[in-house]
Amino acid sequence: MILDGKKIAAEIRGELREQIEALRAAGKRAPKLAIVIVGHNPASETYVANKIKACAEVGIEAEKIAFESEVTETELLAEVQRLNNDPAIDGFIVQLPLPEHICETKILTAIDYRKDVDGLTPENVGRTVQGLPSIISATPRGIRELLARYNIPTEGKHVVVIGRSNIVGKPVALLLMQRPYLSLPGMSASSLGDATVTICHSKTQDLASICRTADIIIVAAGSPKLLTAEMVKPGATIVDVGINRVDDPASPKGYRLVGDVDFEHVEPIAGAITPVPGGVGPMTIVSLLQNTLQAYDLKFDI
Amino acid sequence: MILDGKKIAAEIRGELREQIEALRAAGKRAPKLAIVIVGHNPASETYVANKIKACAEVGIEAEKIAFESEVTETELLAEVQRLNNDPAIDGFIVQLPLPEHICETKILTAIDYRKDVDGLTPENVGRTVQGLPSIISATPRGIRELLARYNIPTEGKHVVVIGRSNIVGKPVALLLMQRPYLSLPGMSASSLGDATVTICHSKTQDLASICRTADIIIVAAGSPKLLTAEMVKPGATIVDVGINRVDDPASPKGYRLVGDVDFEHVEPIAGAITPVPGGVGPMTIVSLLQNTLQAYDLKFDI
């Protein structure tokens, strides 16, 4: 079975559109997301344009706030504070990477966690770990949602996560390991969390035999064809977070995008698998929209 | 080999005493810890007395701030804010449990992470996850220190953690899994972190066979004799975090303390093992002292 992230993301966008229309119909304002971008990195420009387009599709107001790359750290911190305090802004993100003279960590940690719709502040990460109300970063949230919508249970299952990044590996491991007290608006609550989770990475010995014991494998290592058929137990669920460019003279662009999984050989034995593109990617963008609505809706009373 | 927490904790106390004497000799003030206690729970009174005694032994100034159990949440929050702002206090802890009319989470999340020497605020937990400067909660820090001082490497080893509590299971798993960028004052930096980590809990299926693949097992489940000899690979390192009372008519108190490990049968096959008492317990108290000195010393520039 193919886990069709594109289709599920479209379904969720439809649900979000209805919820936001209902808000408007009740006389309330629309949720509003601000996106801060510094400089003119072409990839960043494209990502930001896609996010703004996705907002428009569901009725979230989006504001792009552009700075030239000469902006100082102090000026950018002041903008973060302004956005933290602006009641018309429900959530905001600072598009990475930032120019070298600006400390990304300093900027990110300055964001009020209640508006941190990328879910990357330490406060949000710690809250997620502790099971407190939090905004979960987009990719882990999207992965959990995709599994939930395909009714793939995680309770008591062995999940192997390959990769220990702050934006995917560590948070998705925590999310799937814990008690399912983090059910979120618009998300099916059943069978989320309660997995036995193993986190593997570059120092792991005998990755293949660990993977063969997994019911669910989440690969976020940034390495094409890292996960091969010999590493997969028949019937296992495979979630491929990788996005790698490989040369392809047959393609007009000279390259194509592939994940971290040897899809051709793994797909026949997997019980379920995400394609690249069209799997985790679309879920990540729609998670940002869900997070924005959550920031609009949620009262963080603790 | 017995991992003698009592002996190592005494060594560390000796090192702390020397460091604090050197500060005083240089004309600086001593570090100061405040301990907030509410009501008259006898166990809490004992814990607080032990912590104050441990502070005195190394030259940390300690102040006990006692409230009657009728104190309101608002009053206690005001005290937390006062301590956050008092430059004479380097760190403080609020002894748990609190009376039922006070939300523990609300109190704990109000503590400034730079003074949170119990390392339990979401900000500190998130910072630990992300590898940023942080104060690590006492038991995980003590476990890592104990392994380091006995030169037990974790890099590339398979660590199985049994238990997913906020104060032990989750943070120790994160600590041992990550890149060893969290080296701390007074701690040997080698071989910390970089383990492959599996987190098991009450929903885990076939715990025994997972444990048998482990090089290091950390048990923090609160269940006597949970870990038996059949679950242990010969030569594995066993860290027992459990403290359970079991009836013992032969003891003057009518009970004795045991861990989560069937020590009698596991010890002969383990490569190294912590006793209960005298293993993780003393390391936990000394970690609080180390955290207080860290809060005194450390500049959190991000």
Interface residues (C-beta under 8 A of the other chain):
Chain A: C103 T105 K106 T109 T121 P122 E123 N124 V125 G126 R127 V129 Q130 G131 L132 S134 E155 G156 H158 R164 N166 K170 P171 A173 L174 M177 Q178 R179 D194 A195 T196 V197 T198 I199 C200 H201 K203 T204 Q205 I210 I302
Chain B: C103 T105 K106 T109 T121 P122 E123 N124 V125 G126 R127 V129 Q130 G131 L132 S134 E155 G156 H158 R164 N166 K170 P171 A173 L174 M177 Q178 R179 D194 A195 T196 V197 T198 I199 C200 H201 K203 T204 Q205 I210 I302
